[in-house]
Amino acid sequence: MMTFRKFLRSQRKRQDRVGDFARDALADEDAPVHGGNRKRWSYYLMDDVGVPPKVHDAFLAAWAEYEIAKAEN
């Protein structure tokens, strides 16, 4: 089963905002990489960490691609 963490691992070498987000999220020991749905991630990023909107936008792009990849598997 494709998890968001597995998806992020597969994207970390990309040289775009999804790759940047993947590297940062995997390096963040407090990020909900072992679970959490889109709402939990969004809350973590916006309320717990206070990321700028462009980082949240990168998360949304990554999550959209994750949903597509998950549906294809």
C-alpha positions in Angstrom: 0.0 0.0 0.0 1.3 3.4 -0.9 1.6 5.7 2.1 2.4 9.4 2.0 5.8 8.7 3.5 6.6 6.2 0.7 5.4 8.6 -1.8 7.6 11.4 -0.4 10.6 9.0 -0.4 10.1 8.4 -4.1 9.9 12.1 -4.8 12.9 13.4 -2.8 15.3 13.6 -5.8 13.0 15.8 -7.8 14.2 19.3 -8.4 10.9 21.1 -8.0 8.6 22.1 -5.2 7.3 18.6 -4.6 10.9 17.3 -4.2 11.8 20.2 -1.9 8.8 19.5 0.2 9.6 15.8 0.3 13.1 16.4 1.5 12.0 18.8 4.2 9.2 16.7 5.4 11.3 13.6 5.6 14.0 15.5 7.6 11.4 17.0 10.0 11.3 14.6 13.0 8.0 16.1 14.2 6.2 15.8 10.8 3.3 13.3 10.7 5.1 11.1 8.2 4.1 7.9 9.9 0.4 8.6 9.5 -2.0 11.4 9.2 -4.4 12.4 6.5 -4.4 15.6 4.5 -6.2 17.5 7.2 -3.7 16.5 9.9 -0.8 17.4 7.6 -2.3 20.8 6.7 -2.9 21.5 10.4 0.6 20.6 11.3 2.1 22.8 8.6 -0.1 25.8 9.1 -0.8 25.8 12.8 2.0 23.8 14.5 4.9 25.0 12.3 3.5 28.1 10.6 5.0 27.5 7.2 4.6 30.2 4.5 1.8 29.8 2.0 4.3 28.6 -0.8 5.3 25.6 1.4 1.7 24.8 2.1 1.0 25.0 -1.7 3.9 22.6 -2.3 2.3 20.2 0.2 -1.0 20.4 -1.6 0.7 19.7 -4.9 2.5 16.7 -3.3 -0.7 15.4 -1.8 -2.6 15.7 -5.1 0.1 13.7 -6.8 0.1 11.2 -4.0 -3.7 10.6 -4.4 -3.1 10.0 -8.1 -0.3 7.5 -7.5 -2.3 5.8 -4.8 -5.2 5.3 -7.1 -3.0 3.9 -9.8 -1.6 1.2 -7.5 
